[in-house]
Amino acid sequence: MTGDASSRNPRGEAMNEIALFDTRVDPSVLAARLSDERAPDIVEKLNDEAPEVAAAILLGLPMERAIEVLDQPELDCVADIIEMLPRDRVAGYLSGMSADRVTDVFREIEEPGRSDLRARLDAETRGAVDRLSAYGEETVGSLMTTEFVTVPGTWTVGQTLEHIRHVEKTRETIYAIFVLDPRTRALTKAVPLRRLISGDPNDNVLSVAPGRRPLAVSPTASREEAARLISKYDLLALPVVDAVGHVIGIVTVDDMIDAMIEKQTQDVQRFGGMEALPEPYMDIGFFTMIRKRAGWLCALFLSEMLTASAMQGFEGELEKAIVLTLFIPLIMSSGGNSGSQATSLLIRALALHQIRLRDWWRVALRELPTGIFLGTILGIIAVIRIVAWQKLGLYDYGEHWPLVAATVGAALVGIVTFGSLSGSMLPFLLQRIGFDPATASAPFVATLVDVTGLVIYFSVALLILRGTLL
């Protein structure tokens, strides 16, 4: 009947799509409808369902398809979904997933469920999870997978291809094959699959290997370092080796992309002046959202109180020259904007290793003239605006309006220069003391420059307007 109604109703396709998400429909029916779709598309639909419904749909999918879905990092609330599944079925799912994904899932599951599931895993998967869990969350070791293809350097091309056919289904990728020293088991070469296919089956596998030494990374290295190597050399997989050169895992380009997207999402949230959210926006609870945002907001508010203190210090000057208050928003925003620009540029440059800590003085020498020039541009615009408004009769700045214009123009040069310099140096300072430079968020820099900007503004006013308005 659904098909007939759909053919009679021009909106039938949309109605079928709505029915797909109707929780009154048997989850087994939903599973049957989803079973032929791609895993990422199934994940999108499961993310729209409650965990108990998503779990029921997973149970209705074929085993291999359910494993493929759970292996997708984009699946939300995976810990809640797993809690709804029978323990024996979960153990089967986890044993079929990639080791790095299982490790991520285990980090989200709380005790005692974690220990119970760990005990149900097969020995190989349990050992891989234990090894990966030992590495810090931001290291390469926590991102790598232990499912890769290795062959001894004595094998032929034909033997290697036959081995790949046998192990293909249990490996994360087969596009990079790592050749080991037959005696020490240390990494000697990395062979792209394309070279193997085009090689003579009777030739030694080393005959089709590139002449250069393979790139590798330590498991304790940062994820940013692995991302830099993968991006620079266009790698599909980067081997992770221990101190003696044994391959203990690989980092694939798709896993690295997922990790970098997650990292950049966290950095963007910190740029906005808040803690990074551990889950998608719509899945965050109300009080969790308050906790993530309130702390930074209160800290910034308390910092902004220093602005009021700075203005109180110049209360007498403000009473004598009320006209100066007209330009306080202009002064504060210009300094904050220049500082935020510099901070954003430097945080990204540090993350991409375009600059290092030792380059701070070069950055300072670069930002100093840049700030002066940018401040001069804004100062000229401000002076032109004051002159135009005075001459056109749009506003009367008083008999000493040329000095007011000079005060605003000179102050902007100083404030924008200070904003650029402090905004560029703050990420260096935070990284030097061990903090994430991303915490030098734009609101934080703006607050810092607001306070100092007022001090600069009124100090310049005292110099220029002394004996006239002040």
C-alpha positions in Angstrom: 0.0 0.0 0.0 2.9 2.3 0.6 4.0 1.9 -2.9 0.6 2.7 -4.3 0.1 5.7 -2.1 3.5 7.0 -3.2 2.7 6.7 -6.8 -0.5 8.6 -6.4 1.0 11.3 -4.2 3.7 13.5 -5.7 5.1 13.9 -2.2 5.1 10.1 -1.7 9.0 9.9 -1.6 9.1 12.5 1.2 6.4 10.6 3.0 8.4 7.4 2.8 11.4 9.3 4.2 9.4 10.5 7.1 8.1 7.0 7.7 11.7 5.8 7.9 12.1 7.8 11.1 8.8 7.0 12.6 9.6 5.3 15.9 6.3 3.5 15.7 7.7 1.4 12.9 9.3 -1.9 13.9 13.1 -1.4 14.1 13.5 -4.6 12.1 11.6 -3.0 9.3 13.9 0.1 9.5 16.9 -2.2 9.5 15.7 -3.9 6.4 15.3 -0.5 4.7 18.7 0.6 5.7 20.7 -2.6 5.1 21.5 -1.7 1.5 22.6 1.8 2.2 26.2 2.9 2.6 27.6 2.9 6.2 28.0 6.7 6.5 24.4 7.2 5.3 23.2 4.6 7.9 25.2 6.5 10.6 23.4 9.8 9.7 20.0 8.2 10.1 21.0 6.4 13.4 22.2 9.8 14.8 18.6 11.0 14.4 17.2 8.2 16.5 17.2 7.6 20.3 20.0 5.2 21.4 17.5 2.4 22.1 16.0 2.7 18.6 19.5 2.9 17.1 20.5 -0.2 19.0 17.5 -2.2 17.8 18.2 -1.2 14.2 21.8 -2.3 14.6 20.6 -5.7 15.8 18.5 -6.1 12.7 21.4 -5.4 10.3 23.6 -8.1 9.0 26.6 -8.7 11.3 29.2 -7.3 8.8 27.1 -4.2 8.1 26.6 -3.5 11.8 30.3 -3.7 12.4 30.9 -1.4 9.5 28.5 1.1 11.0 30.0 1.0 14.4 33.4 1.5 12.9 32.4 5.0 11.7 33.8 7.7 14.0 30.8 9.9 13.1 28.3 7.7 15.0 27.1 9.7 18.0 26.3 8.3 21.5 28.1 5.1 20.6 28.5 4.2 24.3 24.8 4.6 25.0 24.0 2.5 22.0 26.3 -0.3 23.1 24.8 -0.3 26.6 21.5 -1.2 24.9 22.9 -4.2 23.1 23.3 -7.8 24.4 26.8 -8.2 25.8 27.6 -11.3 23.7 26.6 -9.5 20.5 28.6 -6.4 21.4 31.7 -8.6 21.9 31.2 -9.9 18.4 30.9 -6.4 17.0 33.9 -5.1 18.8 36.1 -8.0 17.7 35.3 -7.3 14.1 36.0 -3.5 14.3 39.4 -1.8 13.8 41.5 -1.7 17.0 41.8 2.0 17.0 38.0 2.5 16.8 37.4 -0.1 19.6 39.9 1.8 21.7 38.0 5.1 21.1 34.7 3.3 22.0 36.2 1.9 25.2 37.2 5.4 26.3 33.5 6.5 26.2 32.2 3.4 28.1 32.2 3.8 31.9 33.0 1.1 34.5 31.9 -1.6 35.2 30.7 -2.0 31.7 34.2 -1.4 30.2 35.8 -4.2 32.2 32.9 -6.6 31.4 33.2 -6.0 27.7 37.0 -6.2 27.8 36.8 -9.6 29.4 34.5 -10.8 26.5 36.9 -9.7 23.7 39.2 -12.2 22.0 42.8 -12.2 23.1 44.1 -10.4 20.0 41.6 -7.6 20.2 42.0 -7.2 23.9 45.8 -7.0 23.6 45.5 -4.4 20.8 43.1 -2.2 22.9 45.4 -2.4 25.9 48.4 -1.3 23.9 46.6 1.6 22.3 44.9 2.7 25.5 48.4 3.2 27.1 49.1 6.2 24.8 48.0 9.7 25.5 44.9 10.9 23.7 46.7 13.5 21.6 49.5 11.2 20.5 49.9 9.2 17.3 49.8 6.0 19.4 46.2 6.6 20.4 45.2 7.1 16.7 47.1 4.3 15.0 45.6 0.9 14.1 47.4 -2.4 14.5 45.8 -3.9 11.4 48.3 -3.5 8.5 50.2 -5.6 5.9 53.8 -6.6 6.5 55.9 -9.1 4.5 59.6 -10.2 4.9 62.1 -8.9 2.5 62.8 -12.4 1.1 59.3 -12.7 -0.5 58.6 -12.3 -4.2 56.0 -9.9 -5.6 53.8 -12.9 -6.3 53.9 -14.1 -2.8 53.2 -10.7 -1.4 50.1 -10.3 -3.7 48.8 -13.7 -2.7 49.3 -12.8 1.0 47.3 -9.6 0.5 44.4 -11.6 -1.0 44.3 -13.7 2.1 44.4 -10.9 4.7 42.6 -8.1 2.9 39.4 -8.3 4.9 41.2 -8.1 8.2 43.4 -5.1 7.4 42.7 -1.3 7.7 44.4 -0.7 4.4 46.3 -2.7 1.7 47.5 0.3 -0.3 50.8 0.4 1.6 52.8 -2.8 2.3 55.6 -2.6 4.7 58.7 -4.8 4.1 60.6 -6.0 7.1 64.1 -7.2 7.6 63.7 -11.1 7.9 66.2 -11.2 10.7 65.5 -8.2 12.9 61.8 -7.6 11.8 62.7 -3.9 11.5 61.0 -1.7 8.8 63.2 -1.5 5.7 60.8 -0.4 2.9 57.3 0.7 2.2 55.8 -0.5 -1.1 52.7 1.1 -2.7 50.2 -1.5 -4.0 50.4 0.1 -7.5 54.0 -0.9 -7.7 53.3 -4.4 -6.7 50.6 -4.8 -9.3 52.9 -3.6 -12.1 55.9 -5.7 -10.9 57.0 -9.1 -12.2 55.5 -11.8 -9.9 58.9 -13.6 -9.8 60.9 -10.6 -8.8 61.9 -10.0 -5.2 59.4 -7.6 -3.4 62.3 -5.2 -2.8 62.8 -4.7 -6.5 59.6 -2.7 -6.8 60.2 -0.7 -3.6 61.2 3.0 -3.8 64.8 3.6 -3.2 64.3 6.1 -0.5 64.0 5.2 3.2 60.4 5.0 4.4 58.9 7.7 6.5 57.9 6.7 10.0 56.8 8.3 13.2 57.1 7.5 16.9 53.9 6.5 18.8 54.5 9.3 21.3 54.7 11.9 18.6 51.9 14.5 18.3 49.0 14.0 15.9 50.0 17.3 14.3 53.4 15.9 13.4 51.8 12.8 11.7 49.3 15.1 9.9 52.2 17.3 8.7 54.0 14.2 7.2 50.9 12.8 5.6 50.1 16.1 4.0 53.6 17.0 2.9 54.3 13.6 1.3 50.8 12.7 0.2 50.8 9.4 2.1 47.9 7.0 2.4 49.4 5.4 5.5 52.2 6.4 7.8 54.0 3.6 9.8 54.4 4.0 13.5 57.6 2.4 14.8 59.1 1.7 18.2 62.7 2.5 19.4 64.2 -0.4 17.5 62.3 0.2 14.2 59.6 -2.4 14.6 56.3 -1.5 13.0 53.7 -1.4 15.8 50.9 0.3 13.9 49.9 2.7 11.1 48.1 6.0 10.8 45.8 6.1 7.8 44.9 9.3 6.0 41.1 8.8 6.6 41.7 8.4 10.4 44.0 11.5 10.4 41.3 13.6 8.6 38.7 12.6 11.2 41.1 13.5 14.0 42.1 16.8 12.5 38.4 17.8 11.9 37.7 17.0 15.6 40.8 19.0 16.7 39.9 22.0 14.5 36.3 21.9 15.8 37.6 22.1 19.4 40.0 24.9 18.4 37.2 26.9 16.8 35.1 26.6 19.9 38.0 27.7 22.1 38.5 30.7 19.7 35.0 31.7 20.7 36.0 31.9 24.4 34.6 28.6 25.8 35.6 25.1 26.6 35.5 22.5 23.7 32.3 20.5 23.5 32.8 16.7 23.7 29.6 16.0 21.7 27.7 17.6 18.8 25.8 20.8 19.7 22.3 19.2 19.7 23.4 16.3 21.9 24.9 18.5 24.7 22.7 18.7 27.8 21.6 22.1 29.1 23.7 22.1 32.3 26.7 20.7 30.4 26.4 23.6 28.0 26.2 26.1 30.9 29.3 24.6 32.5 31.3 24.7 29.3 30.4 28.4 28.6 29.9 30.0 32.0 33.5 29.6 33.3 35.2 31.4 30.4 32.3 33.9 30.3 32.8 34.8 33.9 36.6 35.0 33.5 36.2 37.4 30.6 33.6 39.4 32.5 35.9 39.8 35.5 38.7 40.8 33.1 36.5 43.4 31.5 35.9 44.9 35.0 39.5 46.1 34.6 38.2 48.4 31.8 35.9 50.1 34.3 38.8 50.4 36.7 40.9 52.0 34.0 38.1 54.5 33.2 37.7 55.4 36.8 41.4 56.2 37.0 40.8 58.8 34.3 37.5 60.1 35.7 38.8 63.6 36.0 40.0 63.8 32.4 36.6 62.5 31.2 34.8 65.2 33.2 36.9 67.9 31.5 36.8 66.4 28.0 33.5 64.6 27.5 34.2 64.5 23.8 36.9 61.8 24.4 34.2 59.4 25.5 32.7 59.4 22.0 35.7 57.5 20.7 36.1 54.9 23.4 34.2 52.2 21.5 36.2 53.0 18.4 39.5 52.8 20.3 38.6 49.5 22.1 37.3 47.6 19.1 40.2 48.6 16.9 42.8 47.3 19.3 40.8 44.1 20.0 40.3 43.5 16.3 44.0 43.9 15.5 45.0 41.6 18.4 42.5 38.9 17.4 43.8 39.0 13.8 47.4 38.5 15.0 46.4 35.7 17.4 44.4 33.8 14.8 47.3 34.0 12.3 49.9 32.9 14.8 47.9 30.0 16.3 47.4 28.5 12.9 51.0 29.0 11.9 52.2 27.3 15.0 49.8 24.4 14.5 51.1 23.9 10.9 54.8 24.2 12.1 55.3 27.2 9.8 56.9 28.9 12.7 58.4 27.6 16.0 58.9 28.9 19.5 62.4 30.2 18.6 60.9 32.4 15.9 59.1 34.7 18.4 61.5 37.6 17.9 61.2 37.4 14.1 57.4 37.5 14.5 57.7 40.5 16.9 59.9 42.3 14.4 57.3 41.6 11.7 54.3 42.6 13.7 55.7 45.8 15.1 55.9 47.7 11.7 52.7 45.9 10.6 50.9 47.2 13.6 52.3 50.7 13.1 51.2 50.8 9.5 47.7 49.4 10.2 47.3 51.8 13.0 48.3 54.7 10.8 45.7 53.7 8.2 43.0 53.6 10.9 44.2 56.8 12.4 44.1 58.6 9.1 40.5 57.4 8.6 39.5 58.6 12.0 41.1 62.0 11.5 39.3 62.4 8.1 36.0 61.4 9.8 36.4 64.0 12.6 37.4 66.7 10.1 34.6 65.9 7.7 31.9 65.9 10.5 33.3 69.2 11.9 33.4 71.0 8.5 30.1 69.7 7.3 28.4 70.7 10.6 27.3 67.2 11.4 28.9 67.5 14.9 30.8 70.1 16.8 33.8 68.7 18.6 34.6 72.1 20.1 37.2 74.8 19.4 40.1 72.3 20.0 38.8 69.8 17.5 42.1 69.6 15.6 43.8 68.4 18.8 41.0 65.9 19.4 41.5 64.5 15.9 45.3 64.3 16.5 44.6 62.5 19.9 42.4 59.9 18.3 44.7 59.4 15.3 47.9 59.0 17.5 46.1 56.8 20.0 44.9 54.4 17.2 48.5 54.0 16.0 49.6 53.0 19.5 46.7 50.8 20.3 46.7 48.8 17.0 50.4 48.4 17.3 50.1 47.1 20.9 47.2 44.8 19.9 49.1 43.3 17.0 52.2 42.8 19.1 50.5 41.3 22.2 48.1 39.2 20.1 51.1 37.6 18.2 53.2 37.0 21.4 50.4 35.5 23.5 50.3 32.1 21.6 54.1 31.8 22.0 53.8 32.5 25.7 51.0 29.9 26.2 52.9 27.2 24.2 56.1 27.9 26.1 54.4 27.3 29.5 52.6 24.1 28.2 49.1 25.4 27.3 47.3 25.0 24.1 47.7 28.2 22.1 44.1 27.9 21.0 43.2 29.0 24.5 44.4 32.5 23.5 40.9 33.0 22.1 39.9 36.1 20.3 37.6 37.3 23.3 40.5 36.9 25.7 42.9 38.9 23.5 40.2 41.6 22.9 39.7 41.9 26.7 43.4 42.3 27.3 43.8 45.0 24.6 40.6 46.8 25.8 42.2 47.6 29.2 45.6 48.6 27.8 43.9 50.5 25.0 42.2 52.8 27.4 45.4 53.5 29.2 47.1 54.3 25.9 44.2 56.5 24.8 44.1 58.6 27.9 47.9 58.8 28.1 48.0 60.2 24.6 45.2 62.6 25.4 47.1 63.9 28.4 50.1 64.6 26.3 48.3 66.3 23.4 45.4 68.0 25.2 47.3 69.2 28.3 46.7 73.0 28.8 43.7 73.0 26.5 40.9 70.5 27.3 42.8 68.9 30.1 
